[in-house]
């Protein structure tokens, strides 16, 4: 698809090509901030993200923070433009799935041990004005399914 580094991936431009309406000004401003977006790639049992955007990414992943059995699950990591971060480790995820979910996290609703949440520009959580990712203007949740 267009605007992706090697022609494979997902581009916001390709999504809007199927829309019957033109994007609003707010959508256009958001796309401008996202710029080139991000690149996800897998190397062995690890998934990495490269921030190609002109703005920081804010990332939350169970394998970055000790899994869902700890309160540390709420740590949101800031990734500046041009930086790379290992955001998911399948080996750790397999270990964490054997542990119970921390009781303080149950109020969040269903939690997927293989989910990585990424927000463009704005962070969320206890250290931010926005408490949950759905309050951020532009975010994604990526489900990383382990190989069977």
C-alpha positions in Angstrom: 0.0 0.0 0.0 1.1 3.6 -0.5 3.3 5.5 2.0 4.7 2.3 3.6 8.5 1.7 3.7 8.5 -1.5 1.6 5.0 -1.3 0.0 3.5 -3.6 2.6 1.6 -2.4 5.6 -1.4 -0.2 6.5 -1.6 3.5 5.5 -4.3 5.9 6.7 -4.5 7.2 3.1 -5.6 3.8 1.9 -8.3 3.6 4.5 -9.7 7.0 3.5 -9.7 6.0 -0.2 -12.6 3.7 0.6 -14.6 6.4 2.4 -17.4 8.2 0.8 -16.8 11.5 2.6 -13.7 13.7 2.7 -11.8 13.8 5.9 -12.6 16.5 8.5 -10.1 19.2 9.4 -9.5 17.4 12.7 -8.6 14.2 10.8 -6.3 16.1 8.5 -4.5 17.8 11.4 -4.1 14.4 13.1 -2.6 12.8 10.0 -0.2 15.7 9.6 1.0 15.1 13.2 1.4 11.3 12.6 3.4 12.0 9.5 5.2 8.8 8.4 3.8 6.9 11.4 5.5 3.9 12.8 7.1 0.7 11.6 6.6 -2.6 13.5 8.9 -5.5 12.8 9.6 -8.9 14.4 13.0 -10.3 15.0 12.8 -13.8 16.6 10.5 -13.7 19.6 10.6 -9.9 19.9 8.6 -7.2 18.3 10.1 -3.7 17.8 8.6 -0.3 16.9 10.4 2.4 15.1 8.9 5.9 15.4 8.9 7.5 12.0 6.4 10.2 13.1 7.5 13.8 14.0 5.8 13.4 17.4 6.4 11.1 20.3 4.7 7.7 20.6 3.3 6.5 24.0 3.4 2.8 24.4 2.0 0.3 26.9 2.8 -3.4 26.7 2.6 -6.2 29.3 6.1 -7.5 28.4 7.7 -4.1 28.9 6.4 -3.8 32.5 6.4 -7.2 34.2 3.1 -8.5 32.9 -0.5 -8.2 34.0 0.3 -9.8 37.4 1.8 -6.5 38.7 0.6 -2.9 39.0 3.5 -1.9 36.8 1.2 -2.8 33.8 0.1 0.9 33.8 3.5 2.3 32.9 3.3 4.2 29.6 6.7 4.6 27.8 7.4 7.7 25.7 9.3 7.0 22.5 10.7 10.1 20.8 10.7 10.5 17.0 13.5 8.5 15.3 13.9 6.0 18.2 13.4 2.3 18.4 11.9 0.2 21.2 11.4 -3.5 21.9 7.7 -3.4 22.7 6.9 -7.1 23.0 8.6 -10.3 23.9 6.8 -13.6 23.1 8.9 -15.6 25.6 7.9 -13.3 28.4 4.3 -13.3 27.3 4.2 -17.1 27.5 5.5 -17.0 31.1 3.1 -14.2 32.1 0.1 -16.1 30.8 0.6 -18.7 33.5 0.3 -16.0 36.2 -3.0 -14.5 37.5 -4.0 -11.0 36.5 -3.4 -8.5 39.3 -6.8 -7.7 41.1 -6.4 -4.0 40.6 -6.4 -4.4 36.8 -9.7 -6.3 36.7 -11.8 -3.1 36.7 -10.3 -2.3 33.3 -12.4 -5.0 31.7 -11.1 -7.8 29.5 -7.3 -7.6 29.1 -5.4 -9.4 26.4 -1.9 -10.5 27.4 -0.8 -10.0 23.8 -2.0 -6.5 23.3 0.2 -3.5 22.8 -1.3 0.0 23.0 0.2 3.0 21.2 -0.9 6.6 21.2 0.4 9.4 18.9 1.3 12.7 20.6 -0.6 12.2 23.9 0.2 9.9 26.8 -2.3 8.3 29.3 -2.3 6.7 32.7 -1.6 7.7 36.3 1.1 10.2 35.2 -1.1 12.0 32.6 -4.2 14.1 32.3 -5.9 11.3 30.3 -6.4 8.2 32.4 -7.3 5.7 29.7 -6.0 5.4 26.1 -9.5 5.9 24.7 -9.3 9.6 25.8 -6.3 10.1 23.5 -7.0 11.6 20.1 -5.2 9.0 18.0 -4.3 5.5 19.3 -4.1 1.9 18.2 -4.2 -1.4 20.0 -2.2 -4.1 18.3 -2.9 -7.8 19.1 0.2 -9.9 18.6 -0.9 -13.4 18.2 1.8 -16.0 19.0 2.7 -18.5 16.3 1.0 -21.9 16.8 
